[in-house]
């Protein structure tokens, strides 16, 4: 009898390489929003995100050239205007 593949957890963590790529992009950008220039002074009010310029769903990669640091507000704005 064939075994079923185990189901993935609903909120599976990102691969280590992706996490590292995002960390490096934020570091490269000095933890500043590349649209507004805000720095990550308060982690709770201005969370910084490493945004994929070409979305992973569109075959984008985790390469440094495809990541840009955005504050939470800009990141939400970019995704709301897909």
N, C-alpha and C positions, 0 to 999 in steps of 0.2 A: 504494500500500500504506500502511495506517495505521501510524503510529509508536506504539510502546508508551511509556507514561509511565515516566520513570525511577523506580526504586524508591527509597523513602526509606531513609536509613541507620537501622540498628537503634536506635541511641541518638541521635536527633536532638535538637539543643539547643532550648531553649524560645524562643519568640518574644521579642524584645527588650522588648516592652511587659510581658510576664508577669514577666520577670526584674526589670524596674524596679519593677513593682507589689509584688513580694515584698520587694525591698530597702526600699521605702518603708514597708511594713507593719512590718518589723523595726525600722526607725528610729523609727517612730511609737510602737512598744511598748518602746522603749529597750533593744532586744536582750535582753528578759527573757521567760521562759516565762510566759504569761498564766494558766497553771493553777497552777504551783508558785512562781513569782516568781524563779526562778533567772536569774542574768545569764550572759551568754556570756563567762565568764572564761577558760576553756580551750577553744579551738575544737575540739580533738580529742576531748575527753571529753563536752562538752555542746554539741553542734552545735545551732544554732537553725534552725528550719524555719518558713516561712510556710505555714500550713495553710489550705486552702479549707474554710470552714464548710459551704457547699453545694458538694459535689464538682463538678468540671468535667464529670464523666460524667453528672451530674444537672442539667446546664445551668447550673451555677454560673458566676460571672464572676470576673474578676481585679480587681473593684472593691474599694477599701479596706475597706468594711464587711464583705466576705466573706472577709477574710484575718485570721488571728490567728497570733501568734508562739508556737511551742511548742518546748520542748527535745526532743532526739532521743527520750528515753524516753517523754514524753507523746505525741509524734507517733505512735510505734509503738503505744502503748496505744490511742489513738483509732482507728487503722486496724484494730487487731485486734478491736475491738468494733463493727464495722460493723453 
